[in-house]
């Protein structure tokens, strides 16, 4: 039996960050990981998916830049090299995580942890097991894809992990679920040459974003030849030698669509089962999530939980933030989860990004707001990049014009949203943003221009 100060279970973006911060706070730390360092995000999620998205953009641009004077012929995609590049990126990141953990004198243990009591776990790795006694523990076990009973995962019925490691670019791909993951990967494969069909049960795809934003994305999907079917129910799938036949119901009519693969992206389930948490006395919320306080402490005072296994959006940056809070709370600091807004990004084509309130949410809470939009098409830098689709929208409180939310759709939205998050966290007003010099010509100028619309001093679009 080994005694440690802090045990971290799960080495994803929440767990490894928590472990490093705990070590920095002079704690003796051991981290347990059953699969791979870096978690889903680095290995089979955020990072490798962005590789395919980036490659798709490059491929698409190479084929369609004639209007900019770049005329290329016989553009080819070497899928083997794409996969090798993806593996190289993942390897570098995972190697970096391992180096950081070792550099911070954190013991790395491979295996699956299960609780014996509130201060003891057993870690099993194959035929080997080890018992650890700890003072405090941080649970960062993440989540896994939801499997539909009528769409059991196989070589042809795949989840997001399988979609990142296909042996070829499918000629035809059906995506079940039009949320973040489904729309991102559907867009990526459309850019890579696949004929994509997205089947969504709700009224629209990308339900977490405003319709004004998703309309721009849907326009881009249509241009790529992607068929989007909403208000549809996926019924089942039949496999054959060449692929699958997916049956769905839409408008009261049952239909089928053939493809090489069907990608199922209907959500993720928290990894809180088979750990013995109930026996320890940890209380659950809905859907297998754990109840925590503002310091990420569960109902068992010395056990903390972060990331996808607690309430809130399943985002890597949220998990990392919470990991730091938990580690600092264990060290006796007064750290709490106190962010005003969490940025969210969808790497579609073009990108979507939001932080804080949107207009509808603010009004639903009784907040009187002023809103303003500034189009990408009125910005010089977007014209030079030939990416003029999109806009920046700001939401400010009417009484004092303090920024409480922002939405961006357009190329570069994923980078631009950080400034808006900072402005919300620091309580900046529209005037503050308008008076902040932004370099020219840049995409960042669009946020300043939108702020000028709020205060009625815009110069590059006409007043309404």
N, C-alpha and C positions, 0 to 999 in steps of 0.2 A: 504494500500500500504506500502511495506517495502523497504527501501533504503539500498543498499549494495555496497561495493567497486567492488568486482569481483564475477560474476555469472559464474559458470561452469555448462554446460549442458551435462550430460553423465558421469557416474561413473565407466567407464571401466579403463583399465591400462593407458590410456592417461588422462582421466578426473580426476580420484582421485589423481593421481600424481601431476597434474597441480594444483589442489585445495590445496594439502598439501604444495607445494612449494610457492604458493601465500600466504598462511597463514604464512609461515616462513618468507616471505618478508613483514610482518606486514599489510597484507590486510585483510579486513573483507570479509569473503568468504561464499557463499552459493552454494551448489551443488545440482542439480536436476537430478533425475534418474527415468525413467518411469517403469523399470522392476526390475533389481536387481543390488545391489552394486557389483563391481568387473567386471561388463559387461559380454560380450559374452565369453571372454578369460577364466575367472575364473569359470563361471557357466556352459556354454555349448560349450566350445571351447578348447583352449590350454590345460587347466589342466585336465578336465575329459577325454579328448581323450588320454592324456598321461597315465592316469590310466589304460585304456583298453589296450593300447600298452604295458605297463609294465606287466600287468597280462598275456597278450598273450605271452610275452617272457618267463615269469616264467613257464607257462603251457607247452609251446613248449620245453623248456629246461628240464623240469621234465620228459617228454616223450622220449626225444632223447639225453640222456647223457650217453648212454651205453659205448661209446668209451672212456669215461673218468672214467669208473668204477662205475658210479652211475646207478644202475639198479633198476628202480621203476616199480611197478605193480599196476594196477587198479587206475591209476591217474584219479581223478574226478574234474570237475569244478562245483563249487557251485555258480551259476549265481546270486542268491539272495544275497549272501555274497559279490560278486564282486560289485554289484550295491550299497550295503550298504557302502562298503569301499569307493567307488567313491563319494557317497553323503557326507561321513564323511570328505574326503579331501576338497571337495568344501566348506562345512560348515566352516571348520577351516580357510580357506583362506578368505572367505567372512566376517566371524566374525572378522578376523584380519584387513581387510579393514575398516570396520565400527569403530573398536576401534581406528585405526589411525586417521580417520576423526574426530571423537569426541575428541580424545586427542589433536588434533590441533585446537580445537574450531571452527570447520566448521559445519555450519547448514546443515542438510540433509533433503531435501524435496522430497517427492515421487509425481510423476505426470508427465504429458507431457507438455512441454513448447512450446509456440508459440509467435512470436514476434508481438508486437503492433507497436513499432517504434524502433529506434536504441538504445534506453536506457530503454526500457520497455518490459517485457514479462508477459504473463499470464500463470500460471501453473494450469492445470486441472487434478484432481484426482477423477474420478467418478462424483459425484454430487457437489464436492467442487472445488472452484477455488480461486486463490490468485494472486495478481498482484505485481510484483517486479520491482523496478527501480534500475538500476545499472550504475556504471561508466564505467566498462569494462566487456566483456563477452568472455568466451572461449568455443567454440563449439567442443564437443568430442563425437558425437553421434554414431560413429561407422558404421557398415554395417550389411547387412542381406543377406541370401542366395538368389541367383537368381533362380526363378521358370520358368521352360520351359513350354510354353503353352500346349504342348502335354503330359506333365508330371506334372499335378497339384498335389500338396502335399496332401496325404491322410494318412491313417494308414499304408498302404503298400508301398506307394510312399513317401519316407522320405528324409529330408535334414540332414545335419550333426547333428543338435540338436536331431532329432528323432533317429539317429543311435546310439547315446550315451545312450539312455534310452529304448532300446528294452526289451521286457519281456522275451525273450529267445535268445540264440545264433542261428541265422538262419542256417538251413541246407544248403540253397543256397542263395547267395547274388549277385545281379548285381549292379555294380557301374558305373554310367554315369559320365565320366570325370576322366582323369588320372593325375590330378595335385596334389598339396600338400595333400589336405584333402582326396581326393578319394583314393590315393595310401596309405596314412597312415592308414586310417580306413579299407581299403581293406586288407592290410597286417595284421592288428590287428585281424580282424575277421578270416582270414585264419589261423593264429596261434591258435585261439580259437576253430577251428574245422570246419569253414564254407567252402563250395565250392564256390569260388569267381570268378566272371567274370568282368573284367574291360573293358569298351568300351570307347575309346578315339577318338575324331574327328581328331586330329592332326596326324602328322607323327610319333610321339613317346610320351610316357608318360613323365611326369616331365620335361616339355619343358624348364624350367628355369635353368636346370643343363646341364653340358656337357655330351655328349653321352658316354664318357669313364666312367663317374660316373653312369649313369643310367643303363649301361650294367650290372654292378655288382648287382644292385637292381633287374633288370629283371631276372637275373640268380637265385637270391634268391626267387623271386615270382614263377618262374617255378618249383623250388624245392618243394615249398609248394602246388603246384597243381593249382596255380592261372592262369587263362587264360586271356591273355592280347590281346585285339583286337584294333588295331590302324587304322587310316584312315577310321573310321566307323561313320555313322550318326544315332543317335537314332531317331526313327520315332514315336513311340507311345507305350502305355502300356494298357493292359487289366487286370483287377483284377478279381479274383475268390475267392472262400472260403479259399483256401489254400495259395494263394499268387498272383503272377503276371506273365504275359507273356509279355516280352519286345520284340518289333520289331525293328530291326536295319538294315541298309544297309552297306555292305562292298564289295568292289571289283565289284560293279555293281549288286550285288545279295542281295535280301532281305531275312533276316533270323530272327529266333526267338530264345529266350532263356527263360526258366522258372526259377523262383526263389520264395523264400518266401517274399523277399522285394527287392525293387530297390532304391538305394541310389543315389540321384542327387547332384553332386558337380561340377557345371560348373561355379563357380565364385560367387562373392559377390557384392551387390549394396550398394552405400553409403546412409546412412540415412540423406538425406538433403531435402527431400520433406515434405510437410505438416507442415512446421515450420514458414512459412511466410517470408522466407529469401529474396525472390524476391522483396517483397513489401518494405523491408528495404533498398534495393539497393545493396545487396551483389552480386558480379559477379561470374558466374559459368564458369568452364572450361569444358572439355569434360566429358561425362558419369556421369553427376550429381556431379562431384567434384567441390570444391571451389578453387578459385584463392587466393593464399597467397604470401606474400613476405618472406624474409629470417628470419623474426621474427614471422612468422605464422600469420601475420596480414592480414585480408581480405581487400576488397576494401572499407569497412566501417572501419575507423581507430580505433575505440574502440572495434571492434569485431574480435576475433582471431579464427582460426580453426586448428585442429590437427588430426593426426591419419588417419583412413580409409577414411575420407571425403576430403582429399587433395591428391595431386599426390604422387607417390612413392609406394613401396610395403606395403601391408596391414599386418603389423607386430606389435605385442604388444610393443616390445622394441623401435621401431621407434616412436610410439605414446607417450610413456612415456618420451622419450627424447624431443620430440617437446612440450609436456606439460610443461616441466621445462623451455624451451626457452620462451614460451609464457608468463608464469607467471613472469619470470625475466624481460622480455621486458616491461610488464605492470608496474613493479616496477621501471622502468627507467634505468635498466642495459643495457649494449650493447650486450647482448646475441643474437647470431644468430645460425641458423642451419648451422653447418660448419664441419660435419663429413666427413671423406675421404671415408668411406666405411660402409655399413650396412651388418652385418652378417645375413645369412639366413640358416635355418636348416629344413630338412625334416626328421621326425622320422620314416623312413622306416626301412627295415631290410635287410642289414645294413643301418645305418644312413648316410644322406648326409648333408654336410655343405659347404658353400662358403662365401667368403668375398672379396670385391674388384673386380678387373678385372679377368676374365678368359682369356685364351690365345687368343681365337677368338675375344673377345671384345677389347682387347688391340691392336691387329693387325688392327682391323677395324678402330681404332682411330689413326692409324699411329704410334703407339708406338713400337719401337723395343724392343723385350723382350728375355729373356732366361728363360727356364722352366726346372723343374726337378721333377721327381717322386721318391718316396721311398715306397716300398711295405710293407704292414702290415706283410706279411709272413716272412720278415727278422727281425722282432722285437720279442725279447724274451717274453715280456709280453703278446702279442697277442697269442703266442703259448700256454702259460699257461692258457689262457682263452678259448682256442679252438675257437678263432674268427679271423682267419688269412686272411679273405677276405677284400680287400680294399687297399687304398694307400693315401698318402699325395702328393699333387702337389703344387709347389710354382711357382709364376710368378713374375719375377723381371725385372726392366728396364735394358736393356743391357749396357747402358753407365755407370751406377754407381752401379748396382746390388741392388738397393733399392727395397724392397718388395712392390708390388702394388696389389697383389692378391694371394689367396690361395684356394684350393679346397680339401676337405677331404671326402672320402667315407670309412666307416668302423664303427665298434662298438666304441662308445665314441667320434665320430666326433662332436657331439653337444657341448661337453665340450672342446675339443681340439681347436675349431675354435676361441675361445676367445683370445688365445695367438697370433694368426695370426692377428686378428683385432687390438690388441694393437701394434703389430710390425708395421702395416701399419700406424696407427695414429701417431706413434712416429718416423717414417722415418727410421726404422732399415734396415740395409743391410743384405744380406745373411750371410756375415761374422759375423755380430753382433749376429745373431741367432745361428750360429755354435759355437761361443765362449761362449754362455750362458749355464751354467751347467744345465743339466736336470737329475733328479733322475733316478736311474736304479734299477729294471726294471719297466718302465712305458710306457704308450702309448705316452706321451709327447716327448719321445726321437725321435720319428719318424719325428717330425718337424725339430729337429736339424740335423738328418741324411739327410733329404731332402736338407737342407741348405748346407750341406757339398758336396752334389752332384753338386749344383750350382757352388761352388768355386773349384770343382775338387779334393776334399780331402776326398772322402768317404772311409770308412773302412769296412763297413759291406755288401756292394754289389760291384761287379766288375765294373770297368769303362767300358763304352760302347766302 
